[in-house]
Amino acid sequence: MSIEQHARIEHRDPNVTEEQLRIELAAVYRLVALHRMTDLVFTHISVRLPGDDDHFLINPYGLFFDEITASNLVRIDLDGNIIGDSRYPVNPAGFVIHSAIHAAREDAKCVLHTHTLAGCAVAATRSGLLPVNQMSMEFYNRVGYHDYEGQALNLDERERLVADLGDHDSLILRNHGLLTVGQTPARAFLRMYYLNKSCEIQVNAARMGELVLPSADICEHTAEQLNGTAQSDDFTDDLGFDLAWSAMLRQLDRVSPDYRD
């Protein structure tokens, strides 16, 4: 992927509407459910709405992710107040984590948090994520770590969360789970898909015996390739992310088209 293409994928159209963001965020919720990355009614995905109000959309607390639609997403502000009419509450822990990152990172338009089995397993290890596979190398030296402080209900934790995320787009919450951000819901989801897949590969590879890790130079070179920052004559894939996202939306339109409602 070229640097220019990487920037285009991350760029959010400044004219995007709330309706469009609702549909895209609802699609991400359904995809998280489809790929078995849910934790009952817990964990969250949020997206910042356009405008100067600092409002964002988050899931209605109490619904499974495969029940979420564009219309039942809840609009809240950075103080956790529900804006407009909604018969659903929001999860306080979701507000604490997501509001912190939205407030601190203008580029973090979408924040996605999971409690997957493999993600929680890697988050419980001292080594954290290792470059055991090509997928893992997207995150080589590009993921933050946040130490566990209990259930995320303390507003004071927000400053430390933001500091540990830094300028990374991925965060491993130790003894807790995974988090990714992106300028679009699509990009945050694709990051989470591959971060979680990396954790699954690591957990399974560790069962097989001693891990074989490439050299630091190869890991860094591969990370640059996968993140569109390689300064080389390597071939680039300028279409992959857009094609994958389009294919996922087609799949949703076949199996659960009501996400758009």
C-alpha positions as CSV (number, residue, x, y, z in Angstrom):
1,M,0.0,0.0,0.0
2,S,1.3,3.4,-0.9
3,I,1.6,6.3,1.5
4,E,-1.0,8.2,-0.5
5,Q,-3.5,5.3,-0.5
6,H,-3.0,4.7,3.2
7,A,-3.8,8.4,3.9
8,R,-6.9,8.2,1.6
9,I,-8.2,5.1,3.4
10,E,-7.8,6.9,6.8
11,H,-9.4,10.1,5.6
12,R,-12.9,10.9,6.6
13,D,-15.0,12.8,4.1
14,P,-15.7,16.2,5.8
15,N,-19.2,16.2,4.3
16,V,-20.1,12.8,5.8
17,T,-23.6,12.9,7.4
18,E,-24.8,11.5,10.7
19,E,-27.0,9.1,8.7
20,Q,-24.0,7.7,6.8
21,L,-22.0,7.3,10.0
22,R,-24.9,5.5,11.7
23,I,-25.1,3.0,8.9
24,E,-21.3,2.4,8.9
25,L,-21.1,2.1,12.6
26,A,-24.1,-0.3,12.7
27,A,-22.3,-2.4,10.1
28,V,-19.2,-2.6,12.3
29,Y,-21.3,-3.8,15.2
30,R,-22.8,-6.5,13.0
31,L,-19.4,-7.5,11.7
32,V,-18.0,-7.8,15.2
33,A,-20.9,-10.1,16.0
34,L,-20.5,-12.1,12.8
35,H,-16.8,-12.7,13.5
36,R,-17.5,-13.8,17.1
37,M,-15.7,-10.9,18.8
38,T,-18.5,-10.0,21.2
39,D,-18.9,-10.2,25.0
40,L,-22.7,-10.5,25.4
41,V,-23.9,-6.8,25.8
42,F,-20.6,-5.5,27.0
43,T,-17.7,-3.7,25.1
44,H,-18.3,-0.8,22.8
45,I,-17.7,0.9,19.4
46,S,-18.2,4.6,19.1
47,V,-17.8,7.2,16.4
48,R,-17.5,11.0,16.6
49,L,-20.2,12.9,14.7
50,P,-19.4,15.8,12.5
51,G,-19.7,19.3,13.9
52,D,-18.4,21.3,16.9
53,D,-20.7,19.7,19.6
54,D,-18.3,16.8,20.5
55,H,-21.1,14.3,20.2
56,F,-20.6,10.7,19.3
57,L,-22.6,7.5,18.7
58,I,-22.4,4.4,20.9
59,N,-24.3,1.2,21.4
60,P,-27.5,1.1,23.4
61,Y,-26.7,-0.8,26.6
62,G,-28.5,-4.1,26.8
63,L,-28.7,-5.0,23.1
64,F,-26.6,-7.7,21.5
65,F,-24.4,-6.5,18.7
66,D,-26.5,-8.3,16.1
67,E,-29.5,-6.3,17.3
68,I,-27.9,-2.9,16.7
69,T,-29.2,-0.8,13.8
70,A,-28.4,2.6,12.4
71,S,-31.5,4.1,14.2
72,N,-31.1,2.6,17.7
73,L,-27.5,3.9,18.2
74,V,-27.4,6.4,21.0
75,R,-26.0,9.9,20.6
76,I,-24.1,11.2,23.7
77,D,-21.8,14.1,24.5
78,L,-18.3,13.9,26.2
79,D,-20.0,14.2,29.6
80,G,-22.0,11.0,29.0
81,N,-25.3,12.8,28.6
82,I,-27.8,11.3,26.1
83,I,-28.7,13.7,23.3
84,G,-32.2,13.4,21.9
85,D,-34.6,10.7,22.5
86,S,-33.5,7.1,23.4
87,R,-35.2,4.4,25.4
88,Y,-31.8,2.8,26.1
89,P,-29.1,3.7,28.6
90,V,-25.3,3.6,27.8
91,N,-22.7,1.7,29.6
92,P,-20.7,3.9,32.0
93,A,-17.5,2.0,31.3
94,G,-17.9,2.6,27.6
95,F,-18.3,6.3,28.2
96,V,-15.1,6.5,30.4
97,I,-12.9,4.7,27.8
98,H,-14.3,6.1,24.7
99,S,-14.8,9.7,25.8
100,A,-11.2,9.9,26.9
101,I,-9.8,9.0,23.5
102,H,-12.3,11.0,21.5
103,A,-11.5,14.1,23.6
104,A,-7.7,13.7,23.2
105,R,-7.3,12.4,19.7
106,E,-8.9,14.4,16.9
107,D,-7.9,11.7,14.4
108,A,-9.6,8.9,16.5
109,K,-13.0,9.3,14.9
110,C,-13.9,5.7,15.7
111,V,-12.9,3.8,18.9
112,L,-13.4,0.0,19.0
113,H,-13.0,-2.1,22.2
114,T,-13.3,-5.9,22.5
115,H,-12.9,-8.7,25.1
116,T,-12.1,-11.6,22.8
117,L,-10.7,-14.8,24.1
118,A,-7.4,-14.5,22.3
119,G,-7.1,-10.8,22.9
120,C,-7.6,-11.2,26.6
121,A,-5.1,-14.1,26.7
122,V,-2.3,-12.1,25.0
123,A,-3.2,-9.1,27.3
124,A,-2.5,-11.3,30.3
125,T,1.1,-12.2,29.2
126,R,4.2,-10.2,30.1
127,S,5.5,-10.3,26.5
128,G,2.3,-8.9,25.0
129,L,1.9,-9.2,21.2
130,L,4.8,-10.9,19.5
131,P,5.7,-10.7,15.8
132,V,4.9,-14.4,15.2
133,N,3.2,-13.9,11.9
134,Q,2.9,-11.4,9.0
135,M,-0.4,-10.2,10.4
136,S,1.2,-9.5,13.7
137,M,3.9,-7.3,12.1
138,E,1.4,-4.6,11.2
139,F,1.5,-3.8,15.0
140,Y,5.2,-4.2,15.5
141,N,6.3,-1.3,17.8
142,R,3.0,0.3,17.0
143,V,0.7,-0.8,19.8
144,G,0.5,0.7,23.3
145,Y,-0.1,-1.0,26.6
146,H,-2.3,0.1,29.5
147,D,-1.9,-1.6,32.9
148,Y,-5.1,-2.8,34.5
149,E,-6.7,-0.5,37.1
150,G,-10.0,-2.3,37.7
151,Q,-13.3,-1.9,35.9
152,A,-13.1,1.3,33.8
153,L,-15.5,3.4,35.9
154,N,-12.9,5.9,37.3
155,L,-12.7,9.2,35.4
156,D,-9.1,9.7,36.6
157,E,-8.0,6.7,34.5
158,R,-8.8,8.5,31.3
159,E,-5.6,10.6,31.4
160,R,-3.5,7.4,31.8
161,L,-5.4,5.6,29.0
162,V,-4.7,8.4,26.6
163,A,-1.0,8.6,27.6
164,D,-0.6,4.9,27.1
165,L,-2.3,5.0,23.7
166,G,0.0,7.9,22.6
167,D,0.0,8.2,18.9
168,H,-0.6,4.5,18.3
169,D,-3.8,3.3,16.6
170,S,-4.0,0.1,18.8
171,L,-3.9,-0.5,22.5
172,I,-3.7,-3.7,24.6
173,L,-5.4,-3.2,27.9
174,R,-3.5,-5.6,30.1
175,N,-5.7,-8.2,31.9
176,H,-8.7,-6.7,30.0
177,G,-8.8,-6.7,26.2
178,L,-8.0,-4.9,22.9
179,L,-8.7,-1.4,21.5
180,T,-8.3,0.1,18.1
181,V,-9.0,3.5,16.6
182,G,-9.4,4.9,13.1
183,Q,-10.6,7.9,11.2
184,T,-13.5,5.7,9.9
185,P,-15.4,2.8,11.5
186,A,-14.2,0.7,8.6
187,R,-10.6,1.3,9.4
188,A,-11.0,0.8,13.1
189,F,-12.7,-2.5,12.4
190,L,-10.1,-3.8,10.0
191,R,-7.4,-3.0,12.5
192,M,-9.3,-4.9,15.2
193,Y,-9.9,-7.8,12.9
194,Y,-6.2,-8.2,12.3
195,L,-5.1,-7.4,15.8
196,N,-7.4,-10.1,17.1
197,K,-6.3,-12.5,14.4
198,S,-2.7,-11.8,15.4
199,C,-3.6,-12.8,19.0
200,E,-5.3,-15.9,17.9
201,I,-2.3,-17.0,15.9
202,Q,0.0,-16.3,18.8
203,V,-2.1,-18.3,21.3
204,N,-2.2,-21.3,18.9
205,A,1.5,-21.1,17.9
206,A,2.6,-21.0,21.6
207,R,0.9,-24.4,22.1
208,M,3.0,-25.9,19.3
209,G,6.4,-25.3,21.0
210,E,9.2,-22.7,20.8
211,L,8.2,-19.6,18.8
212,V,10.4,-18.5,15.8
213,L,10.5,-14.7,15.5
214,P,12.0,-12.8,12.5
215,S,14.8,-10.3,13.1
216,A,13.9,-6.8,14.3
217,D,14.9,-5.4,10.9
218,I,12.6,-7.7,9.0
219,C,9.8,-7.0,11.5
220,E,10.2,-3.2,11.1
221,H,10.4,-3.5,7.3
222,T,7.2,-5.5,7.2
223,A,5.4,-3.1,9.6
224,E,6.3,-0.2,7.2
225,Q,5.0,-2.2,4.2
226,L,1.7,-3.0,6.0
227,N,1.3,0.5,7.3
228,G,2.0,2.2,3.9
229,T,5.2,3.9,5.1
230,A,7.9,1.8,3.4
231,Q,10.5,3.9,1.5
232,S,11.4,1.2,-1.1
233,D,10.6,-0.1,-4.6
234,D,8.3,-2.8,-3.2
235,F,5.0,-3.4,-5.0
236,T,2.0,-1.8,-3.2
237,D,-1.6,-2.9,-2.8
238,D,-3.6,0.3,-3.3
239,L,-7.0,-1.4,-3.2
240,G,-7.0,-4.1,-0.5
241,F,-8.7,-2.3,2.4
242,D,-11.4,-0.8,0.3
243,L,-12.1,-4.1,-1.5
244,A,-12.2,-6.0,1.8
245,W,-14.6,-3.5,3.3
246,S,-16.9,-3.6,0.3
247,A,-16.9,-7.4,0.4
248,M,-17.9,-7.3,4.1
249,L,-20.8,-4.9,3.4
250,R,-22.0,-7.2,0.6
251,Q,-21.9,-10.1,3.1
252,L,-23.9,-8.1,5.6
253,D,-26.5,-7.1,3.0
254,R,-27.0,-10.8,2.3
255,V,-27.1,-12.1,5.9
256,S,-28.5,-9.2,8.0
257,P,-29.5,-6.3,5.8
258,D,-31.6,-4.8,8.7
259,Y,-28.4,-3.1,10.1
260,R,-29.2,-0.2,7.8
261,D,-32.7,0.4,9.4
